[in-house]
């Protein structure tokens, strides 16, 4: 018996869309993941999302970690690219003086 597993979409590599195209990936319908069984991939129907949501979230977190995501966003004033800009100033640094 071939059990369906969930795998990262080979076409869009889990992004759900293509860099040069605003349309969703045809292989995964924008989910970034597909069912994989018996050597074949198929779209995960939207009706199945509640049943597989936890697994999809875990797979997506794993993919984001591979891309370097740490789990938290940096405040704008701690981002090197924003240094010396208005967004690069900490709005709370003078809060104690008020």
C-alpha positions as CSV (number, residue, x, y, z in Angstrom):
1,X,0.0,0.0,0.0
2,X,1.4,3.4,-1.0
3,X,0.6,6.0,1.7
4,X,0.4,9.6,0.6
5,X,3.1,11.7,2.0
6,X,3.5,15.5,1.7
7,X,6.6,16.7,-0.1
8,X,7.9,20.1,-1.2
9,X,6.8,20.9,-4.7
10,X,9.6,20.1,-7.1
11,X,8.4,22.8,-9.6
12,X,8.5,25.8,-7.3
13,X,10.6,24.5,-4.5
14,X,8.0,25.3,-1.9
15,X,7.4,28.9,-2.8
16,X,4.0,28.3,-4.4
17,X,4.8,30.7,-7.3
18,X,7.5,31.5,-9.7
19,X,9.9,34.5,-9.4
20,X,9.1,35.9,-12.9
21,X,5.3,35.1,-12.7
22,X,2.6,36.3,-10.4
23,X,0.5,33.2,-11.0
24,X,0.5,30.3,-8.6
25,X,2.5,27.2,-9.4
26,X,0.6,24.8,-11.6
27,X,1.9,21.7,-9.8
28,X,0.9,22.6,-6.3
29,X,-1.8,25.3,-6.9
30,X,0.2,27.8,-4.8
31,X,0.5,25.6,-1.6
32,X,4.2,24.9,-2.1
33,X,3.7,21.3,-1.2
34,X,2.1,18.3,-2.9
35,X,0.9,14.8,-2.0
36,X,3.5,12.2,-3.1
37,X,2.4,8.6,-3.6
38,X,3.6,5.8,-5.9
39,X,6.2,8.1,-7.5
40,X,3.6,10.7,-8.5
41,X,2.8,14.1,-7.2
42,X,-0.7,15.5,-6.9
43,X,-2.2,18.8,-5.7
44,X,-3.4,18.8,-2.1
45,X,-7.1,19.7,-2.3
46,X,-8.2,22.7,-0.2
47,X,-10.6,20.4,1.6
48,X,-7.6,18.5,3.0
49,X,-5.9,21.5,4.4
50,X,-7.4,21.3,7.9
51,X,-6.3,17.7,8.2
52,X,-2.7,18.4,7.0
53,X,-2.2,21.9,8.4
54,X,0.1,21.0,11.2
55,X,2.3,19.0,8.8
56,X,2.4,21.8,6.3
57,X,3.3,24.3,9.0
58,X,6.2,22.1,10.1
59,X,7.5,21.6,6.6
60,X,7.3,25.3,5.9
61,X,9.2,26.1,9.1
62,X,11.9,23.6,8.1
63,X,12.1,25.2,4.6
64,X,12.4,28.7,6.1
65,X,15.1,27.6,8.4
66,X,17.0,26.3,5.4
67,X,16.8,29.7,3.9
68,X,18.2,31.3,7.1
69,X,15.1,32.4,8.9
70,X,15.7,32.6,12.6
71,X,12.1,32.8,13.8
72,X,11.9,36.4,14.7
73,X,12.0,39.6,12.8
74,X,14.7,42.2,13.5
75,X,13.5,45.6,14.4
76,X,14.2,48.1,11.6
77,X,16.7,50.0,13.6
78,X,18.7,46.7,14.0
79,X,18.9,46.0,10.3
80,X,22.2,47.1,8.8
81,X,20.5,48.1,5.5
82,X,18.4,50.7,7.4
83,X,21.3,52.4,9.3
84,X,21.5,56.1,8.7
85,X,17.9,56.3,7.5
86,X,14.8,57.4,9.4
87,X,13.7,53.8,9.9
88,X,17.1,53.0,11.2
89,X,16.5,55.2,14.3
90,X,15.3,53.4,17.5
91,X,12.0,55.2,18.4
92,X,12.3,54.0,22.0
93,X,15.8,55.2,22.8
94,X,14.6,58.5,24.2
95,X,11.4,57.2,25.8
96,X,12.9,57.2,29.3
97,X,13.5,60.9,29.1
98,X,9.8,61.7,28.6
